[in-house]
Amino acid sequence: MTSTAVEPLFVEPAAVFEMPAQADVLRLAHRGLNWSLVLLAGRYLLSMASTALLARLLSPTDYGLLGMVAAVTALAQASSDFGLSWATVQRAQLSRNQIDALLVINVAFGLFLMVVCVLSAPYIAAFYHRPELTKIMIAASTALLLSAVAVQPTALMRRQMKLKELSLCSLWALFISGIVAIVLARLGFGYWALVVQLILQQAITTALSFPMSGYFPRLPRNFLNVGSLVTFGGYSAAYGIVNYFARNLDNVLVGKFWGATALGFYSRAYFLMTLPGMVAMGVFAGVLIPAMASLRREPVRMEAVYVRALRLITVLGCASAVGLASAAPELVDLVYGPKWRAVVPILLWLSAASILQPLQNTGQWLYIVAERGRGMFVMGVIVAISATIAFAIGIPSGPVGVARAYAIANTIIAYPVLLMAHRACGLNIKRTLVESAPLLLCALIMGSVVWLIGLGATAAGVGLLGRLSLKLVAGAAVYALCLRQLARPTYSEILAHISL
């Protein structure tokens, strides 16, 4: 009689969602980068188009009310994934059971945050002396649970560098929610159009993330072997919380001391300021972090991936901030309309604050790749303290004073924060400075020329569209010329992407 091996009833499918093989990293990174650029353009155009239409249908107070709620829910949003998204992305080995366990933790924490927001809604309304905030807060809190449900499938797409699928999720969600919000605003629903847009965008993203990622959850067998992931996630969540104060305390203070209308102006300036950098950083994070995590044992190749991404981030993020400041009067009139001109001086200072922010924000990526959660948290504390001091100094002067103080503080803190992150990941900051300095110089030259052209065009009586067109054409031409003369490798790389 021959013995027959009995197979176990259940075999753990180890590493079902494996990281890309090192040989495939550069190919996937290049493909992902192309899709990231598509997402960058698509999200920017859709966001600007929907904002332009909604700003003409809604009032600054409508945006201010949502801003009051967003200032609170952003705290919960910053920690809603409990830091487990990046834990999934950067971990070298990850089993199916671990993913299922992390999803349960995410959903439980998201439900907890939603309940906290619902219970705190009456107190938030009393804080701002706006009774309508209670219902807005309760409705908006559902987005927190939806966001928590989507954490793991979205993280798995990043882990496997499925940027095409991730891009389609974001674009469809943004497009459909924008259309619905415009219709509701047209029908007279006021600020509820913005609330529905917030919830619907997250709901669509969540619904699409599962089929796009190929991950369909099941109940985990146990919660073993997730301790280190939760520890890293805890530090990441703590970083998200302190980063919230650095990003949103200004909205709370402006809303409290200067009212909903002032916050409406400030929030719209903040939206325009953050849009280029936020979109650029979001799409590049999906390429850079998994690529660098896959190459941790090859530091030379890992640094090469970082430097290449850094150049494009500087071109897209930093140059966009300078261009935004140079064309602020025309852009505000075109996107929002004449009733929003109080946004212009706020936008000028916030744009100055965001010039170095794309570079500074890559520090978080370096800590994630190095699995240095504690160091990332310390970095967040330093940034939060500097921002809090700046806001306290600026708030007596109103929204413009807050923006001005933030610009100064953010410029001072940028280099120390980036230095700390480079040391944590073992990268040489001198190379980062050498690569980024010429690109920053090109952006500043472009901004100066565009500003002077705008002054001349205004004095000559050129109309709004004429001035904006002149600035855009001149800015693109001057920037391209500067890149060709001062940063030829980056110029050639951009041409190669354009020709694809």
C-alpha positions as CSV (number, residue, x, y, z in Angstrom):
1,M,0.0,0.0,0.0
2,T,1.4,3.4,-0.9
3,S,1.0,6.2,1.4
4,T,-0.8,9.3,0.1
5,A,0.0,12.7,1.4
6,V,-3.0,14.4,2.8
7,E,-3.3,18.0,1.7
8,P,-4.4,20.5,4.4
9,L,-7.9,21.7,4.1
10,F,-6.7,25.3,3.9
11,V,-3.5,26.6,2.4
12,E,-2.6,30.2,3.2
13,P,-2.0,31.9,-0.2
14,A,1.2,33.6,0.7
15,A,2.0,36.9,-0.9
16,V,-1.0,36.9,-3.2
17,F,-0.5,40.6,-3.9
18,E,3.3,40.6,-4.2
19,M,5.4,43.6,-4.9
20,P,6.7,43.9,-8.5
21,A,9.9,42.0,-9.3
22,Q,12.9,44.2,-9.2
23,A,13.5,43.6,-12.9
24,D,10.0,45.0,-13.6
25,V,10.2,48.0,-11.3
26,L,11.6,50.6,-13.8
27,R,9.2,49.4,-16.6
28,L,6.2,49.7,-14.3
29,A,7.4,53.0,-12.8
30,H,7.7,54.4,-16.4
31,R,4.2,53.1,-17.2
32,G,2.8,54.3,-13.9
33,L,4.4,57.7,-14.4
34,N,2.7,58.1,-17.7
35,W,-0.7,57.3,-16.2
36,S,0.1,59.6,-13.3
37,L,0.6,62.4,-15.7
38,V,-2.8,61.6,-17.3
39,L,-4.3,61.6,-13.8
40,L,-2.6,64.9,-13.0
41,A,-4.0,66.6,-16.1
42,G,-7.4,65.0,-15.7
43,R,-7.9,65.7,-12.1
44,Y,-6.7,69.3,-12.5
45,L,-9.0,70.0,-15.4
46,L,-12.0,68.4,-13.8
47,S,-11.5,70.1,-10.5
48,M,-11.0,73.5,-12.1
49,A,-14.1,73.1,-14.3
50,S,-16.4,71.9,-11.5
51,T,-15.1,74.6,-9.2
52,A,-15.6,77.3,-11.8
53,L,-19.2,76.3,-12.3
54,L,-20.0,75.8,-8.6
55,A,-18.4,79.1,-7.6
56,R,-20.9,80.9,-9.8
57,L,-23.8,79.0,-8.4
58,L,-22.9,79.1,-4.7
59,S,-21.8,81.8,-2.3
60,P,-18.6,82.2,-0.2
61,T,-20.7,81.4,2.9
62,D,-21.7,78.1,1.4
63,Y,-18.0,77.2,0.9
64,G,-17.3,78.6,4.4
65,L,-19.8,76.3,6.1
66,L,-18.3,73.3,4.4
67,G,-14.9,74.6,5.3
68,M,-15.9,74.7,9.0
69,V,-16.9,71.0,8.8
70,A,-13.9,70.0,6.7
71,A,-11.6,71.6,9.2
72,V,-12.9,69.0,11.7
73,T,-13.4,66.0,9.5
74,A,-9.9,66.5,8.1
75,L,-8.5,65.5,11.4
76,A,-10.5,62.2,11.3
77,Q,-9.6,61.8,7.6
78,A,-5.9,62.2,8.3
79,S,-6.1,59.1,10.6
80,S,-9.0,57.2,9.1
81,D,-6.7,54.6,7.5
82,F,-4.8,54.2,10.8
83,G,-1.6,54.5,8.7
84,L,-2.2,51.0,7.3
85,S,-2.3,52.0,3.7
86,W,1.4,52.8,3.5
87,A,2.1,49.8,5.8
88,T,0.6,47.7,3.0
89,V,2.5,49.4,0.3
90,Q,6.0,49.2,1.7
91,R,5.9,45.8,3.4
92,A,8.1,43.3,1.4
93,Q,6.0,40.2,2.3
94,L,2.3,40.3,2.9
95,S,-0.1,37.4,3.1
96,R,-3.8,37.4,2.2
97,N,-4.8,36.9,5.8
98,Q,-2.9,40.0,6.9
99,I,-4.7,42.1,4.2
100,D,-8.1,40.8,5.4
101,A,-7.1,41.6,9.0
102,L,-6.0,45.1,8.2
103,L,-9.2,45.7,6.3
104,V,-11.2,44.8,9.4
105,I,-9.1,47.1,11.5
106,N,-9.6,49.9,9.0
107,V,-13.4,49.5,8.9
108,A,-13.6,49.3,12.7
109,F,-11.5,52.5,13.1
110,G,-13.5,54.3,10.4
111,L,-16.8,53.4,12.0
112,F,-15.4,54.7,15.3
113,L,-14.3,58.0,13.8
114,M,-17.7,58.4,12.1
115,V,-19.5,57.9,15.4
116,V,-17.2,60.4,17.1
117,C,-17.9,63.0,14.4
118,V,-21.7,62.4,14.7
119,L,-21.6,62.8,18.5
120,S,-19.5,65.9,18.3
121,A,-21.6,67.6,15.6
122,P,-23.8,69.7,18.1
123,Y,-20.6,71.0,19.8
124,I,-19.0,72.0,16.5
125,A,-22.1,73.9,15.6
126,A,-22.1,75.6,19.0
127,F,-18.3,76.4,18.6
128,Y,-19.0,78.3,15.3
129,H,-22.5,79.5,16.3
130,R,-23.9,78.0,13.1
131,P,-26.8,75.5,13.9
132,E,-26.8,74.2,10.3
133,L,-23.4,72.6,10.9
134,T,-25.0,69.8,12.9
135,K,-26.7,68.2,9.9
136,I,-23.8,68.9,7.6
137,M,-21.3,67.3,10.0
138,I,-23.5,64.2,10.4
139,A,-23.9,63.7,6.7
140,A,-20.2,64.4,5.9
141,S,-19.0,61.9,8.5
142,T,-20.2,59.0,6.3
143,A,-17.3,59.7,4.0
144,L,-15.0,58.7,6.8
145,L,-16.4,55.2,6.9
146,L,-16.4,54.9,3.1
147,S,-12.8,56.1,3.0
148,A,-11.8,53.5,5.6
149,V,-13.4,50.7,3.5
150,A,-11.3,51.7,0.5
151,V,-7.9,51.8,2.3
152,Q,-6.7,48.3,1.5
153,P,-7.8,47.9,-2.1
154,T,-6.4,51.3,-2.9
155,A,-3.1,50.4,-1.1
156,L,-2.9,47.2,-3.0
157,M,-3.1,49.0,-6.3
158,R,-0.3,51.2,-5.2
159,R,1.7,48.2,-4.0
160,Q,1.5,46.6,-7.3
161,M,1.9,49.9,-9.2
162,K,-1.5,49.6,-10.9
163,L,-1.6,53.3,-11.6
164,K,-3.9,53.0,-14.6
165,E,-6.6,51.4,-12.4
166,L,-6.0,53.8,-9.6
167,S,-6.3,56.7,-12.0
168,L,-9.6,55.5,-13.5
169,C,-11.1,55.2,-10.0
170,S,-10.2,58.8,-9.2
171,L,-11.2,60.3,-12.5
172,W,-14.6,58.6,-12.6
173,A,-15.4,59.6,-9.0
174,L,-14.4,63.2,-9.6
175,F,-16.3,63.4,-12.8
176,I,-19.6,61.9,-11.6
177,S,-19.6,63.7,-8.2
178,G,-18.9,67.0,-9.9
179,I,-21.8,66.6,-12.3
180,V,-24.2,65.8,-9.5
181,A,-23.0,68.7,-7.4
182,I,-23.5,71.2,-10.3
183,V,-27.0,69.9,-10.9
184,L,-27.9,70.2,-7.2
185,A,-26.4,73.7,-7.0
186,R,-28.4,74.7,-10.1
187,L,-31.5,73.4,-8.4
188,G,-30.9,75.6,-5.4
189,F,-29.6,73.1,-2.8
190,G,-26.8,75.5,-1.7
191,Y,-24.1,74.0,0.5
192,W,-25.8,70.6,0.3
193,A,-24.4,70.3,-3.2
194,L,-20.9,70.4,-1.8
195,V,-21.8,67.9,0.9
196,V,-23.2,65.4,-1.6
197,Q,-20.2,65.9,-3.8
198,L,-17.9,65.0,-0.9
199,I,-19.8,61.9,0.0
200,L,-20.5,60.7,-3.6
201,Q,-16.9,61.1,-4.7
202,Q,-15.7,58.9,-1.9
203,A,-18.5,56.4,-2.4
204,I,-17.6,55.9,-6.1
205,T,-13.9,55.6,-5.3
206,T,-14.7,52.9,-2.8
207,A,-17.0,51.0,-5.1
208,L,-14.6,51.0,-8.0
209,S,-11.5,50.2,-5.9
210,F,-12.4,46.5,-5.3
211,P,-12.9,45.3,-8.8
212,M,-10.0,47.5,-10.1
213,S,-7.6,46.0,-7.5
214,G,-8.9,42.5,-7.9
215,Y,-9.2,42.2,-4.1
216,F,-12.5,40.9,-2.6
217,P,-12.3,40.7,1.2
218,R,-13.2,37.9,3.4
219,L,-13.2,37.4,7.2
220,P,-9.6,36.9,8.4
221,R,-8.8,33.6,10.2
222,N,-6.8,35.4,12.8
223,F,-5.0,38.7,13.6
224,L,-1.6,37.2,14.0
225,N,1.5,38.7,12.4
226,V,-0.1,42.2,12.0
227,G,1.6,43.7,15.1
228,S,4.5,45.3,13.3
229,L,2.2,46.6,10.6
230,V,-0.1,48.2,13.2
231,T,2.9,49.7,15.0
232,F,4.1,51.3,11.8
233,G,0.5,52.3,11.0
234,G,0.1,53.9,14.4
235,Y,3.1,56.1,13.9
236,S,1.8,57.0,10.5
237,A,-1.6,57.8,11.8
238,A,-0.1,59.9,14.5
239,Y,1.8,61.8,11.8
240,G,-1.4,62.3,10.0
241,I,-3.0,63.8,13.0
242,V,-0.2,66.3,13.7
243,N,0.0,67.0,10.0
244,Y,-3.7,67.9,10.2
245,F,-2.9,70.8,12.6
246,A,-0.2,72.0,10.2
247,R,-2.7,71.9,7.3
248,N,-6.1,72.8,8.9
249,L,-5.7,74.8,12.0
250,D,-5.6,78.0,9.9
251,N,-9.1,77.1,8.6
252,V,-10.4,76.6,12.2
253,L,-9.0,79.9,13.4
254,V,-10.2,81.9,10.4
255,G,-13.7,80.5,10.7
256,K,-13.8,81.1,14.4
257,F,-12.5,84.6,14.5
258,W,-13.4,86.0,11.1
259,G,-16.6,84.1,10.2
260,A,-18.0,81.9,7.4
261,T,-17.6,84.4,4.6
262,A,-13.9,85.1,5.4
263,L,-13.3,81.3,5.6
264,G,-15.1,80.9,2.2
265,F,-12.5,83.2,0.6
266,Y,-9.6,81.6,2.5
267,S,-10.7,78.1,1.6
268,R,-11.0,78.9,-2.1
269,A,-7.6,80.4,-2.1
270,Y,-6.3,77.3,-0.2
271,F,-7.9,75.0,-2.8
272,L,-6.2,76.8,-5.7
273,M,-2.9,76.8,-3.9
274,T,-3.0,73.1,-3.0
275,L,-4.4,71.7,-6.2
276,P,-1.2,71.5,-8.3
277,G,1.0,70.2,-5.5
278,M,-1.6,67.9,-4.1
279,V,-2.4,66.3,-7.4
280,A,1.2,66.0,-8.3
281,M,2.2,64.5,-5.0
282,G,-0.7,62.1,-4.9
283,V,0.0,60.6,-8.3
284,F,3.8,60.5,-7.9
285,A,3.5,58.8,-4.5
286,G,1.8,55.9,-6.2
287,V,4.9,55.5,-8.4
288,L,7.7,56.5,-6.1
289,I,7.0,54.7,-2.8
290,P,6.4,51.1,-4.2
291,A,9.3,51.5,-6.6
292,M,11.7,52.7,-3.9
293,A,10.4,50.0,-1.5
294,S,11.1,47.3,-4.1
295,L,14.7,48.6,-4.5
296,R,15.6,49.0,-0.8
297,R,18.5,46.5,-1.2
298,E,19.9,48.4,-4.2
299,P,20.5,52.0,-2.8
300,V,22.0,53.3,-6.0
301,R,19.0,52.4,-8.1
302,M,16.6,53.5,-5.3
303,E,18.2,57.0,-5.2
304,A,18.1,57.2,-9.0
305,V,14.3,56.6,-8.9
306,Y,13.9,59.2,-6.2
307,V,16.0,61.8,-8.1
308,R,14.1,61.3,-11.3
309,A,10.7,61.7,-9.6
310,L,12.1,64.7,-7.7
311,R,12.9,66.5,-10.9
312,L,9.4,66.1,-12.3
313,I,7.8,67.0,-8.9
314,T,9.8,70.2,-8.9
315,V,8.8,71.1,-12.4
316,L,5.1,70.3,-11.9
317,G,4.6,71.3,-8.3
318,C,7.0,74.2,-7.6
319,A,6.7,75.8,-11.1
320,S,2.9,75.6,-10.8
321,A,3.0,77.4,-7.5
322,V,5.1,80.2,-9.0
323,G,2.9,80.4,-12.0
324,L,-0.2,80.5,-9.8
325,A,1.1,83.5,-7.9
326,S,2.0,85.3,-11.1
327,A,-1.4,84.8,-12.6
328,A,-3.5,85.0,-9.4
329,P,-5.7,88.1,-10.3
330,E,-6.7,86.7,-13.7
331,L,-7.2,83.1,-12.5
332,V,-9.5,84.2,-9.6
333,D,-11.6,86.3,-11.9
334,L,-11.8,83.5,-14.5
335,V,-12.4,80.6,-12.2
336,Y,-14.5,82.2,-9.4
337,G,-15.8,85.4,-10.9
338,P,-15.6,89.1,-9.7
339,K,-17.3,88.5,-6.3
340,W,-14.3,86.4,-5.2
341,R,-11.6,89.0,-5.7
342,A,-10.8,89.0,-2.0
343,V,-9.2,85.6,-2.7
344,V,-6.3,87.2,-4.7
345,P,-4.0,88.5,-1.8
346,I,-4.6,85.4,0.2
347,L,-3.7,83.2,-2.8
348,L,-0.5,85.2,-3.5
349,W,0.9,84.4,0.0
350,L,-0.4,80.8,0.0
351,S,1.3,80.3,-3.3
352,A,4.6,81.6,-1.9
353,A,4.1,79.0,0.9
354,S,3.6,76.2,-1.5
355,I,6.7,76.8,-3.7
356,L,8.9,74.5,-1.6
357,Q,6.1,72.3,-0.3
358,P,6.3,69.6,-3.0
359,L,10.0,69.0,-2.2
360,Q,9.3,69.1,1.6
361,N,6.5,66.6,1.2
362,T,8.8,63.9,-0.3
363,G,10.2,63.6,3.2
364,Q,7.2,61.6,4.2
365,W,7.8,59.2,1.4
366,L,11.4,58.6,2.5
367,Y,10.4,57.8,6.0
368,I,7.8,55.3,4.7
369,V,10.3,53.6,2.4
370,A,12.8,53.3,5.3
371,E,10.0,52.1,7.7
372,R,10.9,54.9,10.1
373,G,7.4,55.6,11.5
374,R,8.7,57.2,14.7
375,G,11.0,59.6,12.7
376,M,8.1,60.5,10.5
377,F,6.0,61.4,13.5
378,V,8.7,63.6,15.0
379,M,9.0,65.4,11.6
380,G,5.2,66.0,11.7
381,V,5.4,67.4,15.2
382,I,8.1,69.9,14.1
383,V,6.1,71.0,11.1
384,A,2.9,71.3,13.2
385,I,4.6,73.4,15.9
386,S,6.0,75.8,13.3
387,A,2.6,76.2,11.6
388,T,0.8,76.7,14.9
389,I,3.2,79.5,15.9
390,A,2.7,81.1,12.4
391,F,-1.1,81.0,12.6
392,A,-1.1,82.5,16.1
393,I,1.0,85.3,14.9
394,G,-1.0,85.9,11.7
395,I,-4.6,85.5,12.9
396,P,-5.0,89.1,14.3
397,S,-4.4,90.4,10.7
398,G,-7.1,88.2,9.2
399,P,-6.9,85.6,6.4
400,V,-4.2,87.5,4.6
401,G,-2.1,87.7,7.8
402,V,-2.5,84.0,8.3
403,A,-1.4,83.2,4.8
404,R,1.6,85.6,5.1
405,A,2.8,84.0,8.3
406,Y,2.4,80.5,7.0
407,A,4.5,81.4,3.9
408,I,7.4,82.6,6.0
409,A,7.3,79.6,8.4
410,N,7.0,77.0,5.7
411,T,10.0,78.5,3.8
412,I,12.1,78.4,7.0
413,I,11.2,74.8,7.9
414,A,11.6,73.2,4.5
415,Y,15.3,72.4,4.5
416,P,15.6,71.0,8.1
417,V,12.6,68.7,7.4
418,L,14.0,67.4,4.2
419,L,17.5,66.9,5.7
420,M,16.0,64.7,8.5
421,A,14.2,62.6,6.0
422,H,17.2,62.1,3.8
423,R,19.3,60.9,6.8
424,A,16.6,58.5,7.8
425,C,16.5,56.9,4.3
426,G,20.3,57.1,3.8
427,L,20.2,59.5,0.8
428,N,22.5,62.3,0.1
429,I,20.7,65.7,0.4
430,K,23.4,67.4,-1.6
431,R,22.3,65.6,-4.7
432,T,18.7,66.6,-4.1
433,L,19.8,70.3,-3.8
434,V,21.9,70.1,-6.9
435,E,19.1,68.6,-8.9
436,S,16.3,70.9,-7.6
437,A,18.1,74.3,-7.4
438,P,18.3,74.9,-11.1
439,L,14.6,74.0,-11.5
440,L,13.6,76.4,-8.7
441,L,15.7,79.1,-10.3
442,C,13.9,78.5,-13.7
443,A,10.5,78.8,-11.9
444,L,11.4,82.1,-10.2
445,I,12.7,83.6,-13.4
446,M,9.6,82.6,-15.2
447,G,7.4,84.0,-12.4
448,S,9.2,87.4,-12.5
449,V,8.9,87.7,-16.2
450,V,5.2,86.8,-16.2
451,W,4.5,89.3,-13.4
452,L,6.2,92.1,-15.3
453,I,4.2,91.2,-18.5
454,G,1.0,91.3,-16.5
455,L,1.8,94.8,-15.2
456,G,2.4,96.0,-18.7
457,A,-0.7,94.4,-20.1
458,T,-2.8,95.8,-17.4
459,A,-1.4,99.3,-18.0
460,A,-2.1,98.9,-21.7
461,G,-5.8,98.0,-21.0
462,V,-5.6,94.4,-22.2
463,G,-8.7,92.4,-21.1
464,L,-8.9,89.4,-18.8
465,L,-8.6,86.6,-21.3
466,G,-5.9,88.5,-23.2
467,R,-3.8,89.0,-20.1
468,L,-4.2,85.4,-19.0
469,S,-3.4,84.1,-22.4
470,L,-0.4,86.3,-22.6
471,K,0.8,85.2,-19.2
472,L,0.4,81.5,-20.0
473,V,2.1,81.6,-23.4
474,A,5.0,83.8,-22.1
475,G,5.3,81.7,-18.9
476,A,5.5,78.4,-20.9
477,A,8.0,79.9,-23.3
478,V,10.3,81.4,-20.7
479,Y,10.2,78.3,-18.5
480,A,11.0,76.0,-21.4
481,L,13.9,78.3,-22.4
482,C,15.3,78.4,-18.9
483,L,15.0,74.6,-18.5
484,R,16.9,74.1,-21.8
485,Q,19.7,76.4,-20.7
486,L,19.9,75.6,-16.9
487,A,18.5,72.1,-16.6
488,R,19.0,70.3,-19.9
489,P,18.5,66.7,-18.5
490,T,15.1,67.5,-17.1
491,Y,14.2,69.4,-20.3
492,S,15.1,66.3,-22.4
493,E,13.1,64.0,-20.1
494,I,10.0,66.2,-20.4
495,L,10.3,66.2,-24.2
496,A,10.6,62.4,-24.1
497,H,7.3,62.1,-22.1
498,I,5.5,64.6,-24.3
499,S,6.5,62.7,-27.5
500,L,5.1,59.4,-26.1
